[in-house]
Each structure stands twice: as C-alpha cells, then as structure tokens.
Amino acid sequence: MFEVVAFRQKLRAKAVAFGVILAALLGLLVFGSQTASAAPNWTLDPSASVLTYQSVKKNTIVETNKIRNITGTLSSTGDAKISFDLNSVDTGVDLRNVRMRFLFFETFTYPTAEVTAKVDPAAFADLPTKRRVKTTLPFHLNLHGVSKDLEASVVVTMISDTQVSVASEAPVAVHVEDFGLLPNVDKLQQAANVTNIVPTASVSFDFVFTADGAKPAAVQTVAASPAEVGPVATDAAKANFSDEECLNRFAVLSRTGAIYFRSASAKLDAKSRPLLAEVEGVVGKCPSLKIEVAGYTDSDGSPDANKQLSERRAKAVADALVADGVPGNQISSAGYGEDKPVAANDTPKNKALNRRIEFSASKLAN
C-alpha cells in the first residue's frame, strides 16, 4: 500500500526529476559547448540514470523503490520530453510490483507517465564556467490521465562537454491526490492488508544526458550497482510466466475493479477493454493453467436473481476472452451471486466492492 503511494509519488517526483533534467540539459545544450558551431540535441542515458522514491506505511515503515525504464530527449531549442515506463516499477518483489502496476498506476490504461519542459537557457548561462548550477526548474507532468504544472530544486553538473547530470538537490515531495490516485491507495491497502499509507512520497533522482553523436562515458551513479540501475525486462518481453507469477497477476487483476457492466445487466461496457486485454496477455503466458472467471454481486435483490446475474456476467467476460483468441479449454466461468462478500453490504462503496469479477487459476488437465 505504502509502496503504491510511494510509487505514485515517485512517479510524480520522477517527473519532477525528469523535468529538471530536461531543463538543465537544455541549458547545457545552448551554453555547454562554446566551441561547437551549433548546439546539439541530447538523449537520456538510461544505464547511468537513477530514480528512487520512498513511501511510508503504518506511519513509520519506510520503503525505497525505483522506476527503471526511462527515456528522454532534449532538443537544441530547449524542448525537453521524458517518458517513464510504469510497467518497470521495481520494488524487489514480483507481487508488490504487480500491485503497484495494476492497482496503483493502472498500467493497463495508463502505461506511461510523461514530463515535458521548455527551459530558458539564460538560467544556465554560467554552467560552462561554474560546471555546477543550482536552480528551480518548472515542468509539466502527465500521469494517470492528469496534467499538472510543477517545479523542483535541482543541481545541474557538467560532467564533460558531452555529458550533463541533473540531480535532485533534496527529495521531492509528491502528493498522490493531485493525480486522482487516492482511490488506488485504498486498493493497495486492501490488497496488502495494510493501513495508514502516507499519501505523499519522497523522490530522488540523478539523470545523465549525453550529446547526440558522442560516445557515452562511464558515469558513477550514486552508490548503485549495474543490477540496480538502468532498464529491466518487463512482462511484455517474457515468453511465459512462472506459476507463481501467473497466480500473482490473476490475484491482483481480480482487485482492479476495472470490468464494468450496466446496472442489472450482463452487457460489458467498452471501458472494460483495457483490463480484458491485460488478462488476455497474462493467460497467453500461462499455458499450463486454466482460468476460472467468477462473478459476484452485492446483496440487493433476491439471492436467485443475483446468482443468475453473476453467472451471466462471468460468462460474458469468458466469452469476450475466447472471442479475442484465448483457447476455450483454458477458460471457464461460474457465478456465486451474493456469496463470499469482500465487504459488508451496508454502504454504496462496499456494495460496489462486492459487485466484482475475479480470476483464479488451476493446473490444466492433460
């Protein structure tokens, strides 16, 4: 849970870091190489760049995590753009990674975050001679479908005429509510059975940019080993998942609440498409497992009617998966009506939690 908040805030902080980096790089582009006939364009070096964030759960437990896959460019005209692959969240534990991706960031709908900036080169006019400049840099962050104008305090260092580092002067506080992520913190807390996740994360970063055409040099990042810095393979690059990875993903996808029906209907809403596509991708990488699609309702109405509705909804989801190419022998469906509630049926919010589709897996019979 805390991880979710931390990741969220981390993303925002990361965006801040990226914005800072972009701005700094822009200044370097314009002023960093006095001998060049034209200012160069710059590209972020993901193997030398680091972004970490800390979150707090149970009010006192601090956890540090990363987002590993980062890309970015800075043009000679001062336009900066950095993208973060939210599917590369790295907590060190697969189940926690999946919770952050699907429950907090909702990567099946919002797979990336993006930072853009337009920097005034005058702010870095002294960089070539001072080699190190502290400043406050504005940037624009797009995260979870929400755009915000933010700023961060950064230290810009010219490593060489072809490399520049943009690092946070102090941890950046990121508030998850600014990006509509507070409900997702609740999902994390429920999934991890944790309370008191602080809705603010502290983000730190050190981004290295290299002038286009220059050979990247070895850069010493902040006490980070090669296993901790740079891009990592995400689910998209894996041929198949282990059984544990499959179970982790089905358990977390069941908690997203991102499959939608019209009231008292088994007709799938188009908003369900992103989550269904994610489920299809996971099923395809779990060829030895059979997946049951289970439907549940709240307690409004008669038990018999609720059971029938849950059966029709579960079948609608299973039929949609098969129609999109999932082998029929890997999918079954069942409806459990108002049985097995996950919350008391005493408030609209709790009733919504009970109206759900879940995915469970078992070994496929030979």
C-alpha positions as CSV (number, residue, x, y, z in Angstrom):
1,M,0.0,0.0,0.0
2,F,2.7,2.3,1.0
3,E,4.5,1.1,-2.0
4,V,1.7,2.3,-4.2
5,V,1.7,5.7,-2.7
6,A,5.4,5.8,-2.8
7,F,5.4,4.7,-6.4
8,R,2.8,7.2,-7.3
9,Q,4.6,9.9,-5.6
10,K,7.7,8.5,-7.0
11,L,6.3,8.9,-10.5
12,R,5.5,12.5,-9.8
13,A,8.9,13.1,-8.3
14,K,10.3,11.3,-11.1
15,A,8.5,13.6,-13.4
16,V,9.9,16.4,-11.5
17,A,13.4,15.0,-11.8
18,F,12.9,14.5,-15.5
19,G,11.6,18.0,-16.0
20,V,14.6,19.2,-14.1
21,I,16.9,17.2,-16.2
22,L,15.4,18.3,-19.4
23,A,15.6,21.9,-18.4
24,A,19.2,21.5,-17.3
25,L,20.1,19.7,-20.4
26,L,18.6,22.4,-22.5
27,G,20.8,25.0,-20.8
28,L,23.8,22.8,-21.4
29,L,22.8,22.4,-25.0
30,V,22.8,26.1,-25.6
31,F,25.8,27.1,-23.4
32,G,27.7,23.9,-22.6
33,S,29.9,23.7,-25.7
34,Q,31.3,27.0,-26.7
35,T,33.4,25.6,-29.5
36,A,30.6,23.9,-31.3
37,S,29.1,25.7,-34.3
38,A,25.6,24.6,-33.3
39,A,24.1,23.4,-30.1
40,P,23.5,19.6,-30.0
41,N,20.5,17.6,-29.1
42,W,20.7,15.3,-26.1
43,T,19.5,11.9,-25.1
44,L,19.0,10.5,-21.6
45,D,21.4,7.6,-20.8
46,P,19.1,5.1,-19.0
47,S,22.1,2.9,-18.0
48,A,23.6,5.8,-15.9
49,S,20.4,7.4,-14.6
50,V,18.7,6.7,-11.3
51,L,15.3,7.5,-9.9
52,T,14.2,6.3,-6.4
53,Y,11.3,7.0,-4.3
54,Q,10.4,6.4,-0.6
55,S,7.0,5.8,0.8
56,V,5.8,5.3,4.3
57,K,3.3,2.7,5.5
58,K,1.9,2.1,9.0
59,N,3.1,5.7,9.6
60,T,6.7,4.6,10.4
61,I,7.9,1.9,7.9
62,V,9.9,3.5,5.0
63,E,10.2,1.6,1.7
64,T,12.5,2.6,-1.2
65,N,11.7,1.6,-4.8
66,K,12.5,2.5,-8.3
67,I,11.1,3.0,-11.8
68,R,13.7,1.5,-14.1
69,N,12.8,2.1,-17.8
70,I,13.3,5.8,-18.6
71,T,13.7,7.5,-22.0
72,G,14.2,11.2,-22.7
73,T,15.4,13.8,-25.2
74,L,16.4,17.4,-25.0
75,S,16.4,19.5,-28.2
76,S,18.8,22.3,-29.1
77,T,15.8,24.6,-29.0
78,G,15.0,23.9,-25.4
79,D,12.2,21.3,-25.7
80,A,12.5,18.5,-23.2
81,K,10.5,15.3,-23.1
82,I,10.9,12.3,-20.8
83,S,8.8,9.2,-20.6
84,F,8.6,6.7,-17.7
85,D,7.5,3.1,-18.3
86,L,5.3,2.4,-15.3
87,N,5.4,-1.3,-16.0
88,S,9.1,-1.2,-14.9
89,V,8.3,-0.4,-11.3
90,D,10.9,-2.2,-9.2
91,T,10.2,-3.0,-5.6
92,G,12.3,-6.1,-5.4
93,V,9.2,-8.4,-5.1
94,D,7.1,-9.5,-8.1
95,L,3.8,-9.4,-6.2
96,R,4.4,-5.9,-5.0
97,N,5.5,-4.8,-8.5
98,V,2.2,-6.1,-9.9
99,R,0.2,-4.4,-7.2
100,M,1.8,-1.1,-8.0
101,R,1.3,-1.5,-11.7
102,F,-2.3,-2.7,-11.8
103,L,-3.8,-1.3,-8.6
104,F,-1.9,2.0,-8.2
105,F,-0.8,3.1,-11.6
106,E,-3.4,1.2,-13.6
107,T,-0.9,0.5,-16.3
108,F,-3.5,-1.4,-18.4
109,T,-5.0,2.0,-19.1
110,Y,-2.1,4.4,-18.3
111,P,1.2,2.6,-19.1
112,T,3.4,5.6,-19.2
113,A,3.9,9.0,-17.5
114,E,5.5,11.9,-19.3
115,V,7.3,15.1,-18.4
116,T,7.7,18.0,-20.8
117,A,9.5,21.3,-20.2
118,K,10.5,24.4,-22.1
119,V,13.6,25.9,-20.5
120,D,15.1,29.4,-20.6
121,P,18.8,28.9,-21.5
122,A,19.7,32.1,-19.6
123,A,19.2,30.2,-16.3
124,F,22.3,28.1,-17.3
125,A,24.5,30.7,-18.9
126,D,27.2,30.2,-16.2
127,L,27.2,26.4,-16.4
128,P,30.2,26.1,-18.8
129,T,32.5,28.0,-16.4
130,K,31.0,27.1,-13.0
131,R,30.4,23.4,-14.1
132,R,27.7,23.2,-11.4
133,V,24.5,25.2,-11.0
134,K,21.6,25.1,-8.6
135,T,18.2,26.3,-9.7
136,T,14.5,25.8,-9.5
137,L,13.0,24.3,-12.7
138,P,9.4,24.2,-13.9
139,F,8.0,21.2,-15.7
140,H,4.7,19.7,-16.9
141,L,3.8,16.2,-15.7
142,N,1.2,13.9,-17.3
143,L,0.3,11.0,-15.0
144,H,-2.7,8.8,-14.8
145,G,-4.5,11.0,-17.3
146,V,-4.0,14.1,-15.3
147,S,-1.7,17.0,-16.2
148,K,0.0,19.3,-13.7
149,D,2.5,22.2,-13.8
150,L,5.2,21.6,-11.1
151,E,8.7,22.6,-10.2
152,A,11.7,21.1,-8.5
153,S,15.0,22.3,-7.0
154,V,17.9,20.7,-8.9
155,V,21.7,20.6,-9.2
156,V,22.9,20.6,-12.8
157,T,26.5,19.4,-13.3
158,M,28.6,19.3,-16.5
159,I,30.4,16.0,-16.3
160,S,32.1,16.8,-19.6
161,D,31.3,18.8,-22.8
162,T,29.1,15.9,-23.9
163,Q,27.5,14.8,-20.7
164,V,25.4,16.5,-18.1
165,S,23.8,15.3,-14.8
166,V,20.6,16.7,-13.4
167,A,20.0,15.6,-9.8
168,S,17.6,16.5,-7.1
169,E,19.1,18.9,-4.5
170,A,16.7,17.4,-1.9
171,P,13.9,14.8,-2.1
172,V,10.9,16.0,-3.9
173,A,7.5,15.5,-2.1
174,V,4.8,14.2,-4.4
175,H,1.1,14.2,-3.4
176,V,-0.9,11.4,-5.0
177,E,-4.2,13.2,-4.7
178,D,-3.0,15.7,-7.3
179,F,-3.3,12.9,-9.9
180,G,-6.5,11.2,-8.8
181,L,-4.7,8.3,-7.2
182,L,-6.1,8.3,-3.7
183,P,-8.8,5.6,-4.5
184,N,-5.9,3.5,-5.8
185,V,-4.2,3.8,-2.5
186,D,-7.3,2.2,-0.9
187,K,-7.0,-0.7,-3.4
188,L,-3.4,-1.2,-2.4
189,Q,-4.2,-1.1,1.3
190,Q,-6.9,-3.7,0.8
191,A,-4.8,-6.0,-1.3
192,A,-1.8,-5.9,1.0
193,N,-4.0,-5.8,4.2
194,V,-2.2,-2.7,5.3
195,T,-3.4,0.6,6.7
196,N,-2.0,4.2,7.1
197,I,-0.2,4.6,3.8
198,V,1.0,8.1,3.8
199,P,-0.3,9.8,0.6
200,T,3.0,11.6,-0.1
201,A,6.2,10.2,-1.4
202,S,9.8,11.5,-1.4
203,V,11.5,11.2,-4.8
204,S,15.2,11.5,-5.5
205,F,17.0,11.3,-8.9
206,D,20.2,11.6,-10.8
207,F,19.7,11.8,-14.6
208,V,22.6,11.8,-17.1
209,F,22.2,13.1,-20.6
210,T,24.7,12.6,-23.5
211,A,25.0,14.8,-26.5
212,D,23.8,13.0,-29.7
213,G,26.8,11.6,-31.6
214,A,29.0,11.5,-28.5
215,K,30.2,8.1,-27.1
216,P,28.8,7.5,-23.6
217,A,31.4,7.6,-21.0
218,A,31.5,5.6,-17.7
219,V,29.5,7.6,-15.2
220,Q,29.5,6.9,-11.5
221,T,25.9,6.9,-10.2
222,V,25.0,7.3,-6.6
223,A,26.2,4.0,-5.0
224,A,24.3,1.9,-7.5
225,S,25.3,-1.4,-8.9
226,P,24.6,-2.4,-12.5
227,A,21.8,-4.7,-11.2
228,E,20.1,-1.6,-9.6
229,V,20.5,0.9,-12.4
230,G,19.2,1.0,-16.0
231,P,16.4,-0.7,-17.9
232,V,14.9,-4.0,-17.0
233,A,12.8,-6.5,-18.9
234,T,9.0,-6.1,-18.3
235,D,6.2,-8.6,-18.8
236,A,6.0,-7.8,-22.5
237,A,9.5,-9.2,-23.0
238,K,8.8,-12.5,-21.3
239,A,7.7,-15.6,-23.3
240,N,5.9,-17.2,-20.3
241,F,5.4,-16.6,-16.6
242,S,6.2,-19.0,-13.8
243,D,3.2,-20.4,-12.0
244,E,3.9,-18.0,-9.1
245,E,4.0,-15.0,-11.5
246,C,0.7,-16.2,-13.1
247,L,-1.1,-16.5,-9.7
248,N,0.3,-13.1,-8.6
249,R,-1.2,-11.4,-11.7
250,F,-4.6,-13.1,-11.6
251,A,-4.9,-12.3,-7.9
252,V,-4.1,-8.6,-8.5
253,L,-6.2,-8.2,-11.7
254,S,-9.1,-9.5,-9.7
255,R,-8.8,-6.5,-7.4
256,T,-8.7,-3.7,-10.1
257,G,-12.5,-3.3,-10.3
258,A,-12.0,-2.4,-13.9
259,I,-14.6,-4.6,-15.6
260,Y,-17.8,-2.7,-16.0
261,F,-21.4,-3.7,-16.7
262,R,-24.6,-1.6,-17.0
263,S,-26.8,-1.8,-13.9
264,A,-28.6,-5.2,-13.6
265,S,-27.1,-6.1,-16.9
266,A,-24.5,-8.6,-18.2
267,K,-23.6,-6.4,-21.1
268,L,-19.9,-5.5,-20.9
269,D,-19.1,-1.8,-21.1
270,A,-16.4,-0.7,-23.6
271,K,-14.4,0.7,-20.6
272,S,-13.6,-2.9,-19.7
273,R,-11.5,-3.4,-22.8
274,P,-8.1,-2.3,-21.4
275,L,-8.4,-4.7,-18.4
276,L,-9.6,-7.6,-20.6
277,A,-6.6,-7.1,-23.0
278,E,-4.3,-7.3,-20.0
279,V,-6.0,-10.5,-18.8
280,E,-5.6,-12.0,-22.3
281,G,-1.9,-11.2,-22.3
282,V,-1.4,-13.0,-19.0
283,V,-3.4,-16.0,-19.9
284,G,-1.3,-16.4,-23.1
285,K,1.8,-16.6,-21.0
286,C,0.4,-19.1,-18.5
287,P,-0.3,-22.0,-21.0
288,S,-0.3,-24.7,-18.2
289,L,-3.1,-23.1,-16.2
290,K,-6.9,-23.0,-16.6
291,I,-8.6,-19.8,-15.5
292,E,-12.0,-19.5,-13.9
293,V,-13.9,-16.3,-14.4
294,A,-16.0,-15.8,-11.3
295,G,-18.9,-13.4,-10.9
296,Y,-20.2,-11.8,-7.7
297,T,-22.9,-9.4,-6.8
298,D,-24.0,-7.3,-3.8
299,S,-27.0,-8.4,-1.7
300,D,-29.6,-6.1,-3.3
301,G,-32.4,-8.2,-4.9
302,S,-33.2,-11.9,-4.4
303,P,-30.4,-14.4,-4.0
304,D,-31.6,-16.4,-7.0
305,A,-31.7,-13.3,-9.3
306,N,-28.2,-12.3,-8.1
307,K,-26.8,-15.8,-8.8
308,Q,-28.2,-15.7,-12.3
309,L,-26.8,-12.2,-12.9
310,S,-23.4,-13.2,-11.6
311,E,-23.4,-16.3,-13.9
312,R,-24.3,-14.2,-17.0
313,R,-21.6,-11.6,-16.2
314,A,-18.9,-14.2,-15.7
315,K,-19.9,-15.9,-18.9
316,A,-19.8,-12.6,-20.8
317,V,-16.3,-12.0,-19.7
318,A,-15.2,-15.6,-20.5
319,D,-16.9,-15.3,-24.0
320,A,-15.1,-12.0,-24.6
321,L,-11.7,-13.5,-23.8
322,V,-12.3,-16.5,-26.1
323,A,-13.6,-14.3,-28.9
324,D,-10.3,-12.5,-28.7
325,G,-8.2,-15.6,-29.1
326,V,-7.9,-17.2,-25.6
327,P,-8.2,-21.0,-26.0
328,G,-11.6,-22.2,-24.9
329,N,-10.1,-25.1,-22.9
330,Q,-8.2,-22.5,-20.7
331,I,-11.4,-20.6,-19.7
332,S,-14.4,-21.5,-17.6
333,S,-17.0,-19.3,-15.8
334,A,-19.1,-19.5,-12.7
335,G,-21.4,-17.2,-10.8
336,Y,-21.6,-17.0,-7.0
337,G,-24.2,-14.3,-6.6
338,E,-24.0,-12.5,-3.2
339,D,-22.0,-15.3,-1.6
340,K,-18.4,-14.6,-0.4
341,P,-18.7,-10.8,0.0
342,V,-15.4,-8.9,0.5
343,A,-17.2,-6.1,2.5
344,A,-20.4,-5.6,4.4
345,N,-23.3,-4.7,2.1
346,D,-24.0,-1.6,4.2
347,T,-22.8,1.3,2.0
348,P,-22.7,2.1,-1.7
349,K,-18.9,1.9,-1.7
350,N,-18.9,-1.6,0.0
351,K,-21.6,-2.8,-2.3
352,A,-19.5,-1.7,-5.3
353,L,-16.6,-3.8,-3.9
354,N,-18.9,-6.9,-3.8
355,R,-20.0,-6.5,-7.4
356,R,-16.9,-7.9,-9.0
357,I,-15.2,-10.3,-11.4
358,E,-12.4,-12.4,-10.1
359,F,-9.8,-14.7,-11.9
360,S,-8.4,-17.8,-10.3
361,A,-6.1,-20.4,-11.8
362,S,-5.5,-24.1,-11.5
363,K,-3.5,-26.7,-13.4
364,L,-4.8,-27.5,-16.8
365,A,-5.8,-31.1,-17.1
366,N,-3.8,-33.2,-19.6
